[in-house]
């Protein structure tokens, strides 16, 4: 095996693991961390992002989605090269 094939294999494996972990994490965040509507009713809609539960949900949702996108791009890069 030459160095390029090993590099492609490492990129594909890293991308696959990152995508799988991020996708599972995103599903968990969407199911468990999303605040209930009753928690947000006392907040005015403009200040909804200042609610601590909403801030935590938004942060983790963005991080896991970004991880899944990066993982998918690494898999694509490994197959396209």
C-alpha distances in whole Angstrom, upper triangle without the diagonal:
4,7,8,6,7,10,11,11,13,15,16,16,19,21,21,23,25,26,27,29,30,31,33,35,36,38,39,40,42,44,45,45,47,51,53,56,59,57,57,60,62,60,61,58,58,57,55,52,53,54,52,50,49,48,45,44,44,42,39,39,38,35,34,34,32,30,29,29,26,24,25,24,21,20,21,19,16,16,18,16
4,6,6,7,9,10,11,13,15,16,17,19,20,21,23,25,26,27,29,30,32,34,35,36,38,39,41,42,44,45,45,47,51,53,56,59,57,57,60,62,59,60,57,57,56,54,51,53,53,51,50,49,47,45,44,43,41,39,39,37,35,34,34,32,29,29,28,26,24,24,23,20,19,20,18,15,16,17,14
4,6,5,6,9,10,11,12,14,15,16,18,20,21,22,24,26,27,28,30,32,33,34,36,37,38,40,42,43,43,45,48,51,53,56,54,54,58,59,57,57,55,54,53,51,48,50,50,48,47,46,44,42,42,40,38,36,36,35,32,31,31,29,26,27,26,23,22,22,21,17,18,19,16,13,15,16,13
4,5,5,6,9,10,11,12,14,15,16,18,20,21,22,24,26,27,28,30,31,32,34,36,37,38,40,41,41,43,46,49,51,54,53,52,56,57,55,55,52,52,51,49,46,48,49,47,45,44,42,41,40,39,36,35,34,33,30,29,29,27,25,24,24,21,19,20,18,15,15,15,13,10,12,13,9
4,5,5,6,9,10,10,12,14,15,16,18,20,21,22,24,25,26,28,30,31,33,34,36,37,39,40,40,42,45,48,50,53,52,52,55,57,54,55,52,52,51,49,46,48,48,46,45,44,42,40,39,38,36,34,34,32,30,29,28,27,24,24,23,21,19,19,18,15,14,15,13,9,11,12,10
4,5,5,6,9,10,10,12,14,15,16,18,20,21,23,24,25,27,28,30,32,33,34,36,38,39,39,41,44,47,49,52,51,50,54,56,53,54,51,51,50,48,45,47,47,45,43,43,41,39,38,37,35,33,33,31,29,27,28,26,23,23,23,20,18,19,18,14,14,16,14,10,13,15,12
4,5,5,6,9,10,11,12,14,15,16,18,20,21,22,24,26,27,28,30,32,32,34,36,37,37,39,42,45,47,50,48,48,52,53,51,51,49,48,47,45,42,44,44,42,41,40,38,36,35,34,32,30,30,29,26,25,25,23,20,20,20,17,15,17,15,12,12,14,11,8,11,13,10
4,5,5,6,9,10,10,12,14,15,16,18,20,21,22,24,25,26,28,30,31,32,34,36,36,37,41,43,46,49,47,47,50,52,49,50,47,47,46,44,41,43,43,42,40,39,37,35,34,33,31,29,29,27,25,24,23,21,19,19,18,15,14,14,13,10,9,10,8,5,8,10,8
4,5,5,6,9,10,10,12,14,15,16,18,20,21,23,24,25,27,29,30,31,33,34,35,36,40,43,45,48,46,46,50,52,49,50,47,47,46,44,41,43,43,41,40,39,37,35,34,33,31,29,29,27,25,23,23,22,19,18,19,16,14,14,14,11,10,12,11,7,9,12,11
4,5,5,6,8,10,11,12,14,15,17,18,20,21,22,24,26,27,28,30,32,33,33,34,38,41,43,46,44,44,48,50,47,48,46,45,44,42,39,41,41,39,37,36,35,32,32,31,29,27,27,25,23,21,22,20,17,17,18,15,12,14,14,10,10,13,11,9,12,14,13
4,6,5,6,8,10,10,12,14,15,16,18,20,21,22,24,26,26,28,30,31,31,32,36,39,41,44,42,42,45,47,45,46,43,42,42,39,36,38,39,37,35,34,32,30,30,29,26,24,24,23,20,19,19,17,14,14,14,11,9,11,10,6,7,10,8,6,9,11,11
4,6,5,6,9,10,10,12,14,15,16,18,20,21,22,24,25,27,28,30,30,31,35,38,40,43,42,41,45,47,45,45,43,42,42,39,36,39,39,37,35,34,33,31,29,28,27,24,24,23,20,19,18,17,14,13,14,12,9,9,10,6,5,8,8,5,8,11,11
4,5,5,6,8,10,11,12,14,15,17,18,20,21,23,24,26,27,28,29,31,34,37,39,42,41,41,44,46,44,45,43,42,42,39,36,38,38,36,34,33,32,30,28,28,26,24,23,23,20,18,19,18,14,14,15,13,9,11,12,9,8,12,12,9,11,14,15
4,5,5,6,8,10,11,12,14,16,16,18,20,21,22,24,26,27,27,28,32,35,37,40,38,38,42,44,41,43,40,40,39,36,33,35,35,33,31,31,29,27,26,25,23,21,21,20,17,15,16,15,11,12,13,10,7,10,11,8,8,12,11,10,13,15,15
4,6,5,6,8,10,10,12,14,15,16,18,20,20,22,24,25,25,27,30,33,35,38,37,37,40,42,40,40,38,37,37,34,31,34,34,32,30,29,28,25,24,23,22,19,19,18,15,14,14,12,9,9,9,7,4,6,7,5,5,9,9,9,11,13,14
4,5,5,6,9,10,10,12,14,15,17,18,20,21,23,24,25,26,30,32,35,38,36,36,40,42,40,41,38,38,38,35,32,34,34,32,30,29,28,26,24,24,23,20,19,19,17,14,14,14,11,9,11,10,6,7,10,8,6,10,12,10,12,15,16
4,5,5,6,8,10,11,12,14,16,17,18,20,21,22,23,25,28,31,34,36,35,35,39,40,39,40,38,38,37,34,31,33,32,30,28,28,27,24,23,23,21,18,18,18,15,13,14,14,10,10,12,11,8,10,12,10,10,14,15,13,15,18,19
4,6,5,6,8,10,10,12,14,15,16,18,20,21,21,22,26,29,31,34,32,32,36,38,36,37,34,34,33,31,28,30,29,27,25,25,24,21,20,20,18,15,15,15,12,10,11,10,7,7,9,8,5,8,10,9,10,13,14,14,16,18,19
4,6,5,6,9,10,10,12,14,15,16,18,20,20,21,25,28,30,33,31,31,35,37,35,36,33,33,33,30,27,30,29,27,25,24,23,21,19,19,18,15,14,14,12,9,9,10,7,4,7,7,4,6,9,9,9,12,13,14,15,17,19
4,6,5,6,8,10,11,12,14,16,17,18,19,21,24,27,29,32,31,31,35,37,35,36,34,34,34,31,28,30,30,28,25,25,24,22,20,20,19,16,15,16,14,10,11,12,9,7,11,11,8,9,13,12,11,14,16,16,17,20,21
4,6,5,6,9,10,11,12,14,15,16,17,19,22,25,28,30,29,29,33,35,33,35,32,33,32,29,26,28,27,25,23,22,22,19,17,18,16,13,13,14,12,8,11,12,8,8,12,12,9,12,15,14,14,17,19,18,20,23,24
4,5,5,6,9,10,10,12,14,15,15,17,20,23,26,28,27,27,30,32,30,32,29,29,28,26,23,25,24,22,20,20,19,16,15,15,13,10,10,10,8,5,7,8,5,5,9,9,8,10,13,13,14,16,18,18,20,22,24
4,5,5,6,9,10,11,12,14,15,16,20,22,24,27,26,26,30,32,30,31,29,30,29,26,24,26,25,24,21,20,20,18,15,15,15,12,10,12,11,7,7,10,8,6,9,11,10,10,14,14,14,16,19,19,20,22,24
4,5,5,6,9,10,11,12,13,15,19,21,24,26,25,26,29,31,30,32,30,30,29,26,24,26,25,23,20,20,20,17,15,16,16,12,11,14,12,9,10,13,11,9,13,14,13,14,17,17,17,20,22,22,23,25,27
4,5,5,6,9,10,10,11,13,16,19,22,24,23,23,27,29,27,29,27,28,26,23,21,23,22,20,17,17,17,14,12,13,12,9,9,11,9,6,9,11,10,9,13,14,13,15,18,18,18,21,23,23,25,27,28
4,5,5,6,9,10,10,11,15,17,20,23,21,21,25,27,25,27,24,25,24,21,19,21,20,19,16,15,15,13,10,11,11,8,6,9,8,5,6,10,9,8,11,14,13,14,17,18,18,20,22,23,25,26,28
4,5,5,6,9,10,11,14,16,19,22,21,21,24,27,26,27,25,26,26,22,21,23,21,20,17,16,17,15,12,13,14,11,9,12,12,9,10,13,13,11,14,17,16,16,19,21,20,22,25,25,26,28,30
4,5,5,6,8,10,13,15,18,20,19,20,24,26,25,27,25,26,25,21,20,22,20,18,15,15,16,13,11,13,13,10,9,13,13,10,12,15,14,13,17,19,18,19,22,23,23,25,27,28,29,31,33
4,5,5,5,7,10,13,16,18,17,17,21,23,22,24,22,23,21,18,16,18,16,15,12,11,12,10,7,9,10,7,6,10,10,8,10,13,13,13,16,18,18,19,22,23,23,25,27,28,30,31,33
4,6,6,6,10,11,14,17,16,16,19,22,21,22,20,22,21,17,16,19,17,16,12,12,13,12,8,10,12,9,7,11,12,10,11,14,15,14,16,19,19,20,22,24,24,26,28,29,30,32,34
4,6,7,10,11,14,16,16,17,20,22,22,24,22,24,23,19,19,21,18,17,13,13,16,13,10,13,15,12,11,14,15,13,14,18,18,17,19,22,21,22,25,26,26,28,31,31,32,34,36
4,6,8,10,13,15,14,16,19,21,21,23,22,23,22,18,18,19,16,15,11,12,14,11,9,12,14,11,11,15,15,14,15,19,19,18,21,23,23,24,27,28,28,30,32,33,34,36,38
4,6,9,12,14,12,13,17,19,18,20,19,20,19,15,14,15,13,11,8,8,10,8,6,9,11,9,9,13,13,13,14,17,17,18,20,22,23,24,26,28,28,30,32,33,34,36,38
4,7,9,12,10,11,14,16,15,18,16,18,16,13,12,14,12,11,8,7,10,9,6,8,11,10,9,13,14,14,15,18,19,19,21,23,24,25,27,29,29,31,33,34,35,37,39
4,7,8,7,8,11,13,12,15,14,16,14,11,11,13,9,10,6,6,10,9,8,10,13,13,12,15,17,17,18,21,22,22,24,26,27,28,30,32,33,34,36,38,39,40,42
4,5,5,7,9,12,12,15,14,17,16,12,14,15,12,12,9,10,13,13,11,14,17,16,15,19,21,20,21,24,25,25,27,29,30,31,33,35,35,37,39,40,41,43,45
4,5,5,6,10,10,12,12,15,14,11,13,15,12,14,11,11,14,15,13,15,18,18,17,20,23,22,23,25,27,27,28,31,32,32,35,37,37,38,41,42,43,44,46
4,5,5,8,10,13,13,16,15,12,15,16,12,14,12,12,16,17,15,17,20,21,20,23,25,25,26,29,30,30,32,34,35,36,38,40,41,42,44,45,46,47,50
4,6,7,8,12,12,15,13,10,12,12,9,10,9,10,13,14,13,15,18,18,18,21,23,23,24,27,28,29,30,33,34,35,37,38,39,41,42,44,45,46,48
4,6,5,8,8,11,10,7,10,10,8,10,9,9,12,14,13,14,17,18,18,20,22,23,23,26,28,28,29,32,33,34,36,38,39,40,42,43,45,45,48
4,5,7,9,12,11,9,13,13,11,14,13,12,15,17,17,18,21,22,21,23,26,27,27,29,31,32,33,35,36,37,39,41,42,43,45,47,48,48,51
4,7,9,12,10,9,13,12,10,13,13,13,16,18,18,19,21,23,23,25,27,28,29,31,33,34,35,37,38,39,41,43,44,45,47,49,50,51,53
4,6,8,6,6,9,9,8,11,12,11,13,16,16,16,19,21,21,22,25,26,26,28,30,31,32,34,36,37,38,40,42,42,44,46,48,48,50
4,6,5,6,10,10,10,14,15,13,15,18,18,17,20,22,22,23,26,27,27,29,31,32,32,35,37,37,38,41,42,43,44,47,48,48,50
4,5,5,8,10,10,14,14,12,14,17,16,15,18,21,19,20,23,25,24,26,29,29,29,32,34,34,35,38,39,39,41,44,45,45,47
4,6,7,9,11,14,15,12,13,17,17,15,18,21,20,20,23,25,24,25,28,29,29,31,34,34,35,37,39,39,40,43,44,44,46
4,5,5,7,11,12,10,11,14,15,14,16,19,19,19,22,24,24,25,27,29,29,31,33,34,35,37,39,39,40,43,44,44,46
4,5,6,9,10,7,9,12,12,11,14,16,16,17,19,21,21,22,25,26,27,29,31,31,32,35,36,37,38,41,42,42,44
4,5,8,9,6,6,10,10,8,11,13,13,14,16,18,18,19,22,23,24,26,28,29,30,32,34,34,35,38,39,40,41
4,6,9,7,6,10,11,11,12,15,16,16,18,20,21,22,24,26,27,28,30,31,32,34,36,37,38,40,42,42,44
4,6,5,6,9,10,11,12,14,15,17,18,20,21,22,24,26,27,29,30,32,33,35,36,37,39,41,42,43,45
4,5,5,6,9,10,11,12,14,16,17,18,20,21,23,24,26,27,29,30,32,33,35,36,37,39,41,42,43
4,5,5,6,9,10,11,12,14,16,17,18,20,21,23,24,26,27,29,30,32,33,35,36,38,39,40,42
4,5,5,6,8,10,10,12,14,15,16,18,20,21,22,24,26,27,28,30,32,33,34,36,38,38,40
4,5,5,6,9,10,11,12,14,15,17,18,20,21,23,24,26,27,29,30,32,33,35,36,37,39
4,6,5,6,8,10,11,12,14,15,17,18,20,21,23,24,26,27,29,30,31,33,35,36,37
4,6,5,6,9,10,11,12,14,15,16,18,20,21,22,24,26,27,29,30,32,33,34,36
4,6,5,6,9,10,11,12,14,15,16,18,20,21,22,24,26,27,28,30,32,33,34
4,6,5,6,9,10,11,12,14,16,17,18,20,21,23,25,26,27,29,31,31,33
4,5,5,6,8,10,10,12,14,15,16,18,20,21,23,24,25,27,29,30,31
4,6,5,6,8,10,11,12,14,15,17,18,20,21,23,24,26,27,28,30
4,6,5,6,9,10,11,12,14,15,16,18,20,21,22,24,26,27,28
4,6,5,6,9,10,11,12,14,15,16,18,20,21,22,25,25,27
4,5,5,6,9,10,10,12,14,15,17,18,20,21,23,24,26
4,5,5,6,9,10,11,12,14,15,17,18,20,21,22,24
4,5,5,6,9,10,11,12,14,15,16,18,20,21,22
4,5,5,6,9,10,10,12,14,15,16,19,20,21
4,6,5,6,9,10,11,12,14,15,17,18,20
4,5,5,6,9,10,11,12,14,15,16,18
4,5,5,6,9,10,10,12,14,15,16
4,5,5,6,9,10,11,13,14,16
4,5,5,6,9,10,11,12,14
4,5,5,6,9,10,10,12
4,5,5,6,9,10,11
4,5,5,6,9,10
4,5,5,6,8
4,5,5,6
4,6,6
4,6
4
